[in-house]
Amino acid sequence: MPCSVSIFRRFGAPLVRRAADAALPQDCLLCAAPAASSLICPACEARLPRLPAALCPVCALPSPAGAPCGACLKAPPHYDATLAAFAYDFPLDRVIQALKYGSELAAIPFLGNSLADCVHIDSDLIVPLPLHPARLRQRGFNQALEIGRRFAARLELPLAAAICERTHDSAPQASLPWAERQRNVRGAFLCRVDLTGKRVVAVDDVMTTGATLNEFARTLKHAGAAHVTNLVVARTLR
């Protein structure tokens, strides 16, 4: 059997089947009700957790009158702003977990389009948070890259998919106490290009403590970025 045919059967055919399935009527990922060609049904979409109107413009946590919060004023992070589409809560958390840990690739266009529908931004570069090669091999894809790719295409913004890398495979942030997360990612990223004067948008799926995105922003600023905005599908609220 020719090598190309074998490779297609192993990798290409499942992707074609997934694309075909996505175009046909399907059940809601969350409740199994009819969802037409959407990932989730209208009832579940109406339950997606929204963020409060008044948020700190820097870290996107609730803040009176939308002013910078006390924590960001006391210890300004390396990033300059944070934009999020949703709060990280039920049932959106199930969608993101299905993508990251269940390889539910149909969630990618849904999350990327939801982000593009909720957030409007102009920038010089969209830069997805990189995964360490070992984690990438284990998962098979970088969810931040795939969501960022969809977002960038919708808004016709330039995507820089390979200018940064994760240099060491630190322990998963979710497994650590909040106080240890900053230490865990210190020096974890490398940027290989000059970003002098650039307005950069760093894309990830979820922002919890902000430690990982803060370290990534530090790396981008070290490479010369003039302004870094975090762009996430969901923000964890305290």
C-alpha positions in Angstrom: 0.0 0.0 0.0 1.5 3.4 -0.9 2.7 5.4 2.1 0.4 8.4 1.3 -2.7 6.2 1.3 -1.7 4.6 4.6 -1.1 8.0 6.2 -4.5 9.3 4.9 -6.3 6.3 6.3 -4.6 6.7 9.6 -4.8 10.5 10.0 -6.8 12.1 7.1 -9.9 9.9 7.1 -10.8 10.5 10.8 -10.5 14.3 10.1 -12.7 14.0 7.0 -15.3 12.0 9.1 -15.2 14.7 11.8 -15.8 17.4 9.2 -18.7 15.5 7.7 -20.2 14.9 11.1 -20.0 18.5 12.0 -21.9 19.5 8.8 -24.8 17.0 9.6 -27.5 17.4 12.3 -26.0 16.5 15.6 -26.8 16.2 19.3 -25.7 18.9 21.8 -22.3 18.1 23.4 -23.7 19.0 26.8 -27.2 17.7 27.1 -27.7 15.5 23.9 -30.7 17.5 22.8 -30.9 18.2 19.0 -28.4 20.9 18.1 -28.8 21.1 14.3 -25.3 21.8 13.0 -24.1 23.6 16.2 -21.9 22.1 18.9 -24.4 22.9 21.7 -28.2 23.5 21.6 -29.8 26.9 22.0 -30.8 26.2 25.6 -27.3 25.3 26.7 -25.9 28.3 24.7 -28.2 30.5 26.7 -26.7 29.1 29.9 -23.1 30.0 29.0 -21.6 31.9 32.0 -21.3 35.6 31.3 -18.8 38.0 32.9 -19.9 41.0 34.9 -20.1 44.3 33.1 -17.6 46.0 35.4 -14.1 44.4 35.1 -10.6 45.4 35.8 -9.2 46.3 32.3 -5.9 44.7 33.2 -6.8 41.3 34.7 -10.5 41.1 33.8 -11.6 40.3 37.4 -14.7 42.2 38.7 -13.9 45.7 39.8 -16.1 48.6 40.8 -16.9 50.9 37.8 -14.5 48.9 35.7 -11.5 50.6 37.2 -8.1 48.9 37.6 -8.2 46.7 40.6 -6.1 47.1 43.7 -4.0 44.0 43.0 -3.0 45.3 39.5 -2.3 48.8 40.9 -0.2 47.4 43.7 1.8 44.9 41.6 1.3 45.7 37.9 1.6 42.5 35.8 3.7 42.3 32.6 0.6 42.2 30.4 -1.3 45.5 29.8 -4.9 44.2 29.4 -7.1 41.1 29.4 -10.1 40.4 27.3 -12.4 37.3 27.9 -15.5 36.1 26.3 -17.0 34.1 29.2 -16.5 33.2 32.9 -15.0 29.8 33.4 -17.9 28.0 34.9 -20.6 25.4 34.0 -21.4 24.5 31.3 -18.6 26.2 29.3 -16.0 24.4 31.4 -17.3 21.1 30.1 -16.8 22.3 26.5 -13.2 23.4 27.1 -12.4 20.2 29.0 -13.9 18.1 26.2 -11.5 19.8 23.8 -8.4 19.6 26.0 -8.8 16.2 27.5 -11.2 14.5 25.2 -9.9 15.7 21.8 -13.3 17.0 20.9 -12.0 19.0 18.0 -15.5 20.2 17.0 -15.2 22.6 20.0 -12.5 24.6 18.2 -14.7 26.5 15.7 -17.3 27.0 18.4 -14.8 28.5 20.9 -12.9 30.5 18.3 -16.1 31.9 16.8 -17.5 32.7 20.2 -14.4 34.6 21.0 -14.6 36.6 17.7 -18.2 37.4 18.3 -17.6 38.7 21.9 -14.3 40.5 21.5 -13.1 43.1 19.1 -9.5 44.0 19.0 -6.8 45.4 16.7 -3.2 44.3 16.9 0.0 43.7 15.0 0.2 40.0 15.9 -1.9 37.2 17.4 0.4 34.9 19.3 -0.9 31.6 20.8 0.5 30.4 24.1 2.9 27.6 23.1 2.8 24.1 24.5 6.0 22.2 25.4 6.8 19.6 22.6 6.2 16.7 25.1 2.8 18.0 26.0 2.0 18.7 22.3 2.9 15.1 21.4 0.7 13.8 24.3 -2.3 15.9 23.4 -1.8 16.0 19.6 -2.7 19.7 19.2 -2.3 23.0 20.9 -5.8 24.3 21.8 -4.5 27.9 22.1 -3.1 27.8 18.6 -6.3 26.3 17.1 -8.6 28.7 18.9 -6.3 31.6 17.9 -6.2 30.5 14.3 -10.0 30.6 14.1 -10.1 33.9 15.9 -7.4 35.5 13.6 -9.1 34.2 10.5 -12.5 35.7 11.5 -11.0 39.1 12.3 -8.4 39.0 9.5 -5.6 39.5 11.9 -2.0 38.2 11.4 -1.3 35.0 13.4 2.3 34.3 14.4 2.1 30.6 15.3 5.8 29.7 15.6 7.7 32.7 16.9 7.6 31.5 20.6 8.2 28.2 22.3 7.9 26.7 25.7 11.3 25.7 26.8 10.6 23.4 29.7 7.7 21.2 30.6 6.6 22.5 34.0 4.0 20.8 36.1 0.4 21.5 35.1 -0.7 24.7 36.8 -4.0 23.2 37.9 -2.1 20.8 40.1 -0.4 23.5 42.1 -1.5 25.9 44.9 -2.0 29.4 43.6 1.0 30.8 45.4 3.4 28.3 43.6 2.2 28.9 40.1 4.3 31.9 39.3 7.5 30.1 40.4 6.4 27.0 38.3 6.4 28.9 35.0 9.4 31.2 35.6 11.6 31.2 32.4 9.3 28.7 30.7 9.1 30.6 27.4 11.3 31.9 24.6 10.6 34.3 21.8 12.9 34.0 18.7 12.0 37.3 16.9 12.3 41.0 17.5 8.9 42.4 18.5 10.1 46.0 19.0 7.1 48.3 19.1 4.5 45.6 18.3 1.1 45.3 19.8 0.8 41.6 20.6 -2.3 39.6 21.6 -1.5 36.5 23.6 -4.2 33.8 23.1 -5.1 31.0 25.5 -8.2 29.0 26.4 -8.6 29.8 30.1 -7.0 32.4 32.5 -7.0 31.3 36.1 -4.4 33.0 38.3 -2.8 34.7 35.3 0.7 33.4 36.2 1.3 31.6 32.9 0.1 34.5 30.8 2.0 36.9 32.9 5.3 35.0 32.3 4.5 34.8 28.6 3.9 38.6 28.6 7.2 39.0 30.3 8.9 37.1 27.5 7.1 39.1 24.8 8.1 42.4 26.5 11.7 41.2 26.8 11.5 40.7 23.0 10.4 44.3 22.6 6.6 44.1 22.5 5.2 47.6 23.3 1.8 46.3 24.5 0.5 42.8 25.4 -3.2 41.9 25.7 -4.3 38.6 27.0 -7.2 37.1 25.0 -8.9 34.1 26.5 -12.2 32.3 26.0 -12.8 32.1 29.7 -11.7 33.9 32.9 -11.9 32.1 36.2 -13.5 34.3 38.8 -12.5 34.2 42.4 
